[in-house]
């Protein structure tokens, strides 16, 4: 009787595990070789990140200035996870400065790739969800790589967060991004819906003393019902949006389309949510009734979305790979040109400062050499300054006397 060895079992277990966790994107799509090649340029290889970070921090502290190209160089020169916190700090400083509008596309891309490569996914998503403080945004390629990483590792909550970000950025041009976003939201709603907890409304303490503060103006409360939405369940599906009238109207429209087919999973999800709430029960019942009368899809919803992802990858992968490789080359040239422009500006500013300093020295020497010839003019200038000082002092003295002699008016009580 054949008894498999432990090495044989381990080998086959690893093979099955890799098969089960197979990613949607191929290694070719991620263009890691091309990305590493552009990061190995002579410019980036000469950067000492520790000294560079110290210089940038000191310059920001003393002058309040930080350069977008310097932050780009720092982001692209990172080789390990040691300097991710420093990168995060520099991104925040840049976002708070006037230079934020000059941030390069390669900075966004490099930051996201660094955090994905070194496993700091939670920190990355937190930064992406806080654009006011960090200003990092996904492009189609980083969105696809990040979504693929998250759904493969079954981190559907973070994947749904990323899908919501692509929606808020209104990026619908890439079919792979759209398909992966649909899959992320579906898996979150089906497998993480039990973890969705509605926060209880806190009752205000009636006995609590009110504290009033004088302010210059009042800002009216505003909620745009789009960018201000924070709950990931609402961002992932209309069912949790609680706009039940619109949901019913949409179901009625679908019911009238003869070619429309409904997935059983959608009806089951709606029924599950209906059982959890007493709100708008009649609308849920009506929606479920309408959808049950529609034709049913032949395959499960998850399989259908996976097919959608595979078709999108087969259709656009080649073009996406070529686009990434082309962008990497463009970014190398752009970085070098921006650095040359910055060096020229710094050199020009240094020369202007030296010229101004030399001009002041020459003016001082000129005054010494031509003092006796210009003595009368110098005396006139001194007299004019003294008159100006005397006039100002006189006005202050008169104002002080007025203040001392001021008698406040007597306020009489009102007659009843």
C-alpha positions in Angstrom: 0.0 0.0 0.0 1.4 3.4 -1.0 1.8 5.9 1.9 2.6 9.4 0.7 5.5 11.1 2.5 5.1 14.3 4.4 7.1 16.2 1.7 4.7 14.9 -0.9 1.6 16.0 1.1 3.1 19.4 1.8 3.9 19.9 -1.9 0.4 19.0 -3.0 -1.2 21.1 -0.2 0.8 24.1 -1.4 -0.3 23.5 -5.0 -3.9 23.3 -4.0 -3.6 26.4 -1.8 -2.1 28.4 -4.7 -4.8 27.2 -7.0 -7.5 28.2 -4.6 -6.0 31.6 -4.0 -5.2 32.2 -7.7 -5.4 35.9 -8.5 -7.3 37.3 -11.4 -4.4 39.3 -12.8 -1.4 37.7 -14.3 2.2 38.6 -13.2 2.7 40.2 -16.7 -0.1 42.6 -16.0 1.6 44.0 -12.9 4.8 44.9 -14.9 7.0 44.4 -11.9 10.1 44.0 -14.0 9.5 47.2 -15.9 8.7 49.0 -12.7 11.9 47.8 -11.0 13.9 48.8 -14.0 12.6 52.4 -13.9 13.4 52.5 -10.2 17.0 51.4 -10.9 17.9 54.6 -12.8 21.2 56.2 -12.0 19.4 59.2 -10.5 17.4 57.1 -7.9 20.3 54.8 -7.1 22.4 57.7 -5.8 19.8 58.9 -3.3 20.6 58.4 0.4 17.1 58.4 1.8 18.1 59.1 5.4 20.1 62.2 4.5 17.5 63.3 1.9 14.6 63.1 4.4 16.6 65.1 6.9 17.3 67.8 4.3 13.7 68.0 3.2 12.4 68.2 6.8 14.9 70.9 7.8 14.0 72.9 4.7 10.3 72.6 5.4 10.8 73.6 9.1 12.9 76.6 8.3 11.2 77.9 5.1 7.8 76.2 5.1 8.6 75.0 1.5 8.7 71.5 0.0 9.1 70.5 -3.6 6.8 68.1 -5.4 9.7 66.7 -7.5 11.7 66.0 -4.3 8.8 64.0 -2.8 8.6 62.1 -6.1 12.2 61.2 -6.0 11.9 60.0 -2.4 8.8 57.9 -3.2 10.5 56.2 -6.2 13.8 55.6 -4.4 12.3 53.5 -1.6 13.7 49.9 -1.5 12.1 48.6 1.7 9.5 49.3 4.3 11.8 51.3 6.5 11.0 54.7 5.0 7.2 54.3 4.5 6.4 56.4 7.6 8.8 59.1 6.3 7.1 59.0 2.9 3.7 59.4 4.6 5.0 62.4 6.5 6.4 64.1 3.4 3.1 63.5 1.5 1.2 65.2 4.3 3.6 68.2 4.2 3.3 68.4 0.5 -0.5 68.3 0.7 -0.5 71.2 3.2 1.7 73.3 0.9 1.1 75.4 -2.2 3.1 72.8 -4.2 0.4 70.1 -3.9 -1.0 71.0 -7.3 2.4 70.1 -8.8 2.4 66.5 -7.5 3.5 64.1 -10.2 1.4 61.1 -11.4 4.4 58.9 -10.7 4.3 59.9 -7.0 0.8 58.5 -6.6 1.7 55.3 -8.5 5.0 54.7 -6.6 3.3 55.3 -3.2 0.6 52.8 -3.8 3.0 50.2 -5.3 5.3 50.6 -2.3 2.6 50.0 0.3 1.2 47.0 -1.7 4.7 45.4 -2.0 5.6 45.8 1.6 2.2 44.7 3.0 1.0 47.9 4.5 -2.5 47.6 2.9 -4.5 49.0 5.8 -2.4 52.1 6.1 -2.6 52.6 2.3 -6.4 52.4 2.3 -6.6 54.8 5.2 -4.5 57.3 3.2 -6.6 56.8 0.1 -9.7 57.6 2.1 -8.2 60.8 3.5 -7.4 62.8 0.3 -7.5 66.2 2.2 -4.4 65.2 4.3 -2.4 63.1 1.8 -3.8 63.7 -1.7 -3.1 60.2 -3.0 -5.4 58.9 -5.7 -5.7 55.6 -7.6 -5.1 55.2 -11.3 -6.6 52.3 -13.3 -3.5 50.2 -13.0 -2.9 50.6 -9.3 -6.6 50.2 -8.6 -6.6 46.8 -10.5 -3.5 45.6 -8.7 -4.8 46.6 -5.3 -8.3 45.2 -5.9 -6.8 41.9 -7.1 -4.6 41.7 -4.1 -7.5 42.3 -1.7 -10.1 39.9 -3.2 -7.4 37.2 -3.5 -6.6 37.5 0.2 -10.4 37.6 0.9 -10.2 41.0 2.5 -13.5 42.0 1.1 -14.1 44.9 3.4 -11.0 46.8 2.3 -11.7 45.7 -1.3 -15.1 47.3 -1.1 -13.5 50.5 0.3 -11.2 50.6 -2.7 -14.1 50.0 -5.1 -16.0 52.9 -3.5 -13.0 55.1 -4.1 -13.0 54.4 -7.8 -16.7 55.2 -7.9 -16.2 58.5 -6.1 -13.3 59.3 -8.5 -15.8 58.5 -11.3 -13.3 56.3 -13.0 -15.3 54.0 -15.3 -13.1 53.8 -18.4 -11.2 50.6 -17.5 -13.3 47.4 -17.8 -11.1 45.5 -15.4 -11.5 48.1 -12.7 -15.3 48.1 -13.1 -15.5 44.3 -13.0 -13.2 43.8 -10.0 -15.1 46.6 -8.2 -18.4 44.8 -8.7 -16.9 41.5 -7.5 -15.5 43.3 -4.4 -18.8 44.9 -3.4 -20.8 41.6 -4.0 -18.4 39.6 -1.8 -18.5 42.2 0.9 -22.3 42.3 1.0 -22.7 38.6 0.9 -19.9 37.5 3.2 -19.5 40.5 5.5 -23.1 41.7 5.7 -23.5 40.1 9.2 -20.7 42.4 10.5 -22.5 45.5 9.3 -23.6 47.2 12.6 -25.8 50.2 12.6 -24.5 52.7 15.2 -27.2 53.4 17.8 -28.3 57.0 18.1 -27.0 58.6 21.3 -29.5 60.3 23.5 -28.5 63.8 24.5 -28.2 64.5 28.2 -30.9 67.0 29.0 -29.2 68.1 32.2 -25.9 68.9 30.5 -25.1 72.6 30.8 -24.9 74.4 27.5 -21.7 76.2 26.7 -22.0 79.1 24.2 -19.1 80.3 22.3 -19.0 83.6 20.2 -18.0 82.9 16.6 -17.6 85.2 13.6 -20.1 83.3 11.4 -22.2 80.1 11.4 -21.5 77.4 8.7 -24.8 75.8 7.6 -24.7 72.0 7.8 -24.3 70.4 4.4 -24.5 66.8 3.2 -24.0 66.2 -0.5 -25.3 62.6 -0.3 -22.4 61.4 -2.3 -18.8 62.4 -1.3 -20.0 62.8 2.3 -21.1 59.1 2.6 -18.8 57.2 4.9 -20.6 53.9 5.6 -19.1 51.3 3.3 -22.3 49.3 3.2 -24.1 52.3 1.6 -21.3 52.8 -0.8 -21.3 49.1 -1.8 -25.1 48.6 -2.5 -28.3 50.5 -3.1 -30.1 48.0 -0.8 -28.5 49.6 2.2 -28.9 53.1 1.0 -32.5 53.2 2.5 -33.9 55.0 -0.6 -36.7 52.5 -0.8 -38.9 54.5 -3.2 -36.1 54.7 -5.7 -35.3 51.0 -5.2 -39.0 50.2 -6.0 -39.0 52.4 -9.1 -35.8 50.7 -10.3 -37.4 47.2 -9.8 -40.5 48.3 -11.7 -38.3 49.4 -14.7 -36.4 46.1 -14.7 -39.7 44.2 -14.5 -40.8 45.8 -17.8 -37.7 44.8 -19.7 -38.5 41.4 -21.4 -34.8 40.4 -21.9 -33.9 41.1 -18.3 -32.8 38.2 -16.1 -32.4 38.3 -12.3 -30.0 36.3 -10.2 -31.5 34.3 -7.3 -28.7 35.7 -5.1 -30.1 39.2 -5.5 -33.6 38.1 -4.3 -32.1 36.2 -1.4 -30.0 39.2 -0.3 -33.1 41.4 -0.5 -35.1 38.9 1.5 -32.4 38.7 4.1 -32.3 42.4 4.5 -36.1 42.6 4.6 -36.2 40.1 7.5 -33.8 42.3 9.5 -35.8 45.4 9.4 -39.4 46.5 9.9 -38.9 49.7 7.9 -40.7 49.8 4.5 -41.7 46.2 4.7 -44.4 46.6 2.0 -41.8 48.1 -0.4 -39.5 45.1 0.1 -42.4 42.7 -0.5 -43.3 44.5 -3.6 -39.7 44.5 -5.0 -39.3 40.8 -4.2 -42.6 40.0 -5.9 -41.6 42.0 -9.1 -38.2 40.4 -9.3 -39.6 36.9 -8.8 -41.8 37.4 -11.9 -38.7 38.1 -14.0 -36.7 35.4 -15.8 -33.9 33.8 -13.9 -30.2 33.7 -14.8 -28.8 30.3 -15.7 -25.6 30.6 -13.8 -24.8 31.9 -10.2 -24.1 35.6 -9.8 -20.5 35.1 -8.5 -19.6 32.9 -11.5 -21.1 35.6 -13.8 -19.0 38.3 -12.3 -15.9 36.2 -12.5 -16.6 35.6 -16.2 -17.0 39.4 -16.6 -13.5 39.9 -15.0 -11.9 37.2 -17.1 -13.4 38.7 -20.3 -12.3 42.2 -19.3 -8.7 41.0 -18.7 -8.5 39.1 -22.0 -9.8 42.2 -23.8 -7.7 45.0 -22.2 -4.6 43.3 -20.6 -2.3 43.7 -23.5 -3.1 47.4 -24.0 -2.8 48.0 -20.2 0.6 46.4 -20.1 1.9 48.6 -23.0 0.4 51.7 -21.4 2.2 51.0 -18.1 5.5 50.4 -19.8 5.1 53.6 -21.8 4.1 55.6 -18.7 7.2 54.4 -16.9 9.5 55.7 -19.6 7.6 59.0 -19.7 7.9 59.4 -15.9 11.7 58.9 -16.0 12.1 61.7 -18.6 9.6 63.9 -16.7 11.5 63.4 -13.4 14.9 64.3 -15.0 13.4 67.4 -16.7 11.7 68.6 -13.5 14.9 68.2 -11.6 16.9 70.2 -14.2 14.3 72.9 -14.0 14.5 73.0 -10.2 18.3 73.1 -10.2 18.1 76.0 -12.7 15.6 77.9 -10.5 17.8 77.4 -7.4 20.9 78.5 -9.3 19.1 81.5 -10.6 17.9 82.4 -7.1 21.4 81.9 -5.7 22.8 84.2 -8.3 20.1 86.9 -7.7 20.8 86.7 -4.0 24.6 87.1 -4.6 23.9 90.1 -7.0 21.7 91.8 -4.4 24.2 91.3 -1.7 27.0 92.7 -3.9 24.8 95.7 -4.9 24.2 96.5 -1.2 28.0 96.3 -0.6 28.6 98.7 -3.5 26.0 101.1 -2.3 27.7 101.2 1.1 31.1 101.8 -0.4 29.6 104.5 -2.6 28.2 106.3 0.4 31.6 106.3 2.0 33.4 107.5 -1.1 30.9 110.3 -1.9 30.0 111.3 1.6 31.2 114.9 1.5 29.8 115.6 -2.0 26.3 114.3 -0.8 26.5 115.7 2.7 23.7 118.2 2.1 21.3 115.6 0.7 22.0 113.3 3.5 21.3 116.0 6.1 17.9 116.7 4.3 17.0 113.1 4.5 17.8 112.9 8.2 15.7 116.1 8.9 12.7 114.6 7.0 12.9 111.4 9.0 13.1 113.4 12.3 10.0 115.5 11.3 8.1 112.3 10.5 9.0 110.8 13.9 8.0 114.0 15.7 4.7 114.3 14.0 3.8 110.6 14.9 4.8 111.1 18.5 2.7 114.4 18.7 -0.4 112.6 17.4 0.0 109.8 20.0 0.5 112.3 22.8 -2.7 114.2 21.8 -4.6 110.9 21.6 -3.5 109.9 25.0 -4.6 113.3 26.5 -8.0 112.8 24.9 -8.3 109.4 26.4 -7.4 110.7 29.9 -10.0 113.5 29.7 -12.7 111.2 28.5 -15.8 111.1 30.7 -18.2 108.2 30.0 -21.9 109.2 29.6 -24.3 108.6 32.4 -26.8 105.9 31.7 -30.2 106.6 33.4 -32.7 103.8 34.2 -35.6 103.5 31.8 -38.9 104.9 32.9 -41.5 102.4 33.7 
